[in-house]
Each structure stands twice: as structure tokens, then as C-alpha cells.
């Protein structure tokens, strides 16, 4: 049984300091890959997956990103939060109450994923009926600090973190309503720590593999994502 996923969340409050060091002097969500800004790529993927309501968090230096979203996606029910946060977990917990009931599709703004792969993940995650938290994982490892996942033969995540695993997380998730409502211990600061805590406490966490996702943090990542994004950029211009 599949459950329609209509709510989405985008984590876009990071500083983008490594991209700035590599010569990108615009807010990270607006950095283009194959002519398509990161935020537009994620929102386009969400819309194609049937998401109709999205909560987005930008930092306080990214007002122009909020304007871009409203102008480029006027039909979207976008709840935009402008807030500088201390961590990715704080960003997640800021938008979590805005995601309503049922499962919610959540992505970091810098997870560059081809649309066909994104839609395949969303469909497979919807088939869990919203009772599990689902992580997109990939065998493609290019992140400087990958979050390794150990996944059993039935797709259950048995461990997150450490020096190795079957795959690495890809920055794209479907969070169950139950998981979003949990109150994590104060020691946790990063979203990856929260995910590890979910696994450790026995929450149902599943992994679904997609071929390749590029975490766009550096100039070289833009070039790597370009090879995935060229066909989509042409499609975007035609629509």
C-alpha cells in the first residue's frame, strides 16, 4: 500500500563557505548547475513527485532566495522561514512543525539528483505506507565526510556512522510523522546525529538506493553534478 506524500521540506540555511572560497559569490541555493539553481532543481523534483506544500529554511543572508522561490514557483504552497541556525538539526526541527501530518519528503538544497532517480526514490518510499523513515543512499562516494550506512538484506538500516558500510546517505529523506515528533537529546546537533539516534533507539529506518547523488559543497562538485544535470537543464528550459 502506498501513501501519497504531499508535504516537503528543504534545508537551505547553510553558509556555503566552501563554494565561496571556490569563487561562487552568490547564495548557495542559487548556485547553478547546468543552468539550474540548486533550489530550483530540488523544488522541480518535489513538484514532479506530487509534493504540493513545501517548508523551506534559508539563512538571514538569503532573502533573495525567498523571492526567487515565490517568483519561480507561484503555484506552490511555500512556507519560507528566514533564520540563521546553529546546525542542520536545528534547521530540521525548525521546519518539522510546518510539515503537517503523514510522511514528509525532505532534502538538503545541495543534494543534486537526476529527476528520474529522485522520482523512483519517492515512489519506493511511499510504498512503506508512511510508517518508516526512509533514507536515500548511494554507492557513489564523493562527499568529504560521508555518512556511512549499514543496510541488511531486507533494506533496514542497522547502523549509521563509522568508517564503512554498504552505502552512504544522499541528503534525501522521507520522515515519518512519528520520527518528526520525537524530542532528541540536547547533545545532538547535526541531522546525521539525529538519524543515527533514530536507528539506535529502534525506530524503523529503511534505505533505498539511488545510483548517484552529488553533494554540491565545492566548485568540483558543481562540475560533477553538471554531468548529471545537463539533460534536465534542457528539459527545464523547454517546459
N, C-alpha and C positions, 0 to 999 in steps of 0.2 A: 504494500500500500504506500503510495506517495502522498506527501503533504506539500501543497503549494507554498513556496517561500516568497512572500511579498515584501518583507522588510529587509533592508540592508544597512550596513554601517561601513564608513570609510575612515580609517585612521590616517590623518594627514597633518598632524601637528608637529612633526619633527623639524629640525632646523635645516637639514640638507647641507651641513657644513662640508662634507667631503665633495659634493658636487660643486659647491662654491670654490673650493680650493682647485678644482679642475676647470674653472673658467665659466661656470654656469651662474650668471648673476641675476637670475630670476627666481621666484619662489619655487621650491621643489615640485609642488603639484602641477606647475605649468611647464616644467621641462619637457620638451617634445621628443618623442621617439617616432621616427618615420613621419614627422609632421603632426603627430597626435600628442597633445599634452597628457601627462600621466593621469591626471584626474579625469580627463575625457575618456581615456581608454577604460578605466575602471567603471565609470558611470555607463558607458556604452555596453560593456559586458553585463552589468547589472540589469539594464533595461532589456537587453536581449534575453536574459534569463527569466524575465517576468516580474522583476522587482519593481514596485510602484512607489515605495516610500523609503527614503534614504536619510539617515542621520550622518552628518559629516563634521569632523572636528578639524579646524585649521588653527594654527597659532596666531598670535596677535599681530604678526608682521605680514599676514596673508589675506588681508581684506580683499585684495583684488581677485583672489581665488574664489571667494564667495560670490563676487559679482560675476565672474566667469561662469560659475555653475548656474546661477539664476538666468543668465542671458542665453547660454548654450542649451540648457535643458528646462525651458519654461514649463513643460508639461509635467515635470517630476515634482512629487511632493517631497521637497528637500528641507530637512531640519538642520540648519547650519549653526554650529557652535564655534565662536571665535574665542579661543582660550589657549594660553600657553601652559602646557602641563610639564610636570617634572619627569614623567615616564610614560611608556607606552601603555602600561596597565592603568594609570590614571586617565589617559585618553579613552581607553576602552570603557572604563567604569563611568566616565562622563556621558558617553553616548548610549550605554546599555539601557538606561531607563526610557530612552526615546524609541526603542525598537519594538515596543508593543508586545503582543503575545505570540506564541508559536516560535518556530525556528527562525533564525535571522542569519543572512549571509553577510559576512564581514571580511573586508580586505584592507591590507595596508595600501597606501596610494602608490607605493613603488614596486608592487608585485606585478610585473609585466607578463601577461599571459595571453597567448593567442585565443581568440574568441571561441573557436570550436572546442578547445580543451577546457576553457572555463565553463562552457555550457554542459559539456559532458560531466564535469565535476558536480555542477549544480543539480543536474538530473539524478546522478547517483546518490548525492547527499539527501535529496528529497525523498528517496526511496526508503530511508531509515525511519520515516514517519515522525521525525522531529523529536525522537526520544534520546538520541545520541548527539554528542558534539563530534563534528567531523572535521578532520584536518586534511587539506590538500598537501600531499607530499610528492616529491620528485626525486628521481635518481640522479638528476643533473645538479652537481655541487659546484657552485661558483661563488657563494657567499663567503666573505672573510670570516664570519663567525656563524657557521651553520648550526641549526638546532637539529641534532640527530634524533630520529625516531626509530624505535624498535617495534616492529609490527609482526604479529603472529600470522599463521596461515589463514585465519578467518578475517583478517583485516583489523583486528583490535590492536590498539596501541598499548603496549605493555610497559614502555619506558620512554621518557623524553629526556634528552640531555646526554652528557657524556661525550666520549671521544669517537664513538662509532655507532652505527645502526644500519637498518635496511635502506633508509632514505632520509632526506632532510625535509623539514617543513617548508612550505612555499608562501606563507603570508596570506593565505586564503582559507577561510573557515566557515562552517555553519555551526553556530552556537545554539544549543537547546535553550528553551526558556528557563529550565531548571538551573542550568550551569550559569546563566547570566545573573540569576538572582542570588547566587552564593556570595557570602561575605568572606573573602580570603584573609589570611592572617596579615597583620601590618608589615611583616618582614618582606613580603613580596612587593617588588617594584616594577618588574617588566612583565609584559604579556606572556613571554615564553616561560617565566617562572609560574605564572598562574596556570598555564596549560600543563606544566609538569605536576603542579599541585593537584589538578583535577585527576590526572592519571593515578597519582599516589594514593589519593583518598578513595579510589574505586569508582569514580564516575565513568559511565560508558563513553569511551572516546574511540572513534574509528578513523582509519586513514584510507584515503582514496588517492591513488597515484595518477598524476598527470605527467606528460613527457618532459616538459621543460618550462620553467618559470625563471625569469631573471629578476633579481633583487636590484633595482636601479639605485645605487648609492654613489657611484663614481662615474667618471667620464667613460671608462672602459665598459661599464655596464650599459650605458646608452648605446654604444656601438654593438654590444652583444644582443641587446633587445631589438636593435634595428633589423637584424636578420629574421626575427620572428614577426616584426611589425609591419613590414613593407606591404604584404597583400592586404592587411586590414586597413592601412592608411588609404590605399586606393579605394577600397570599399567605402570607407567613411566619406571620402570626397564625393563619391557618386550618389550617396543617399541624402 
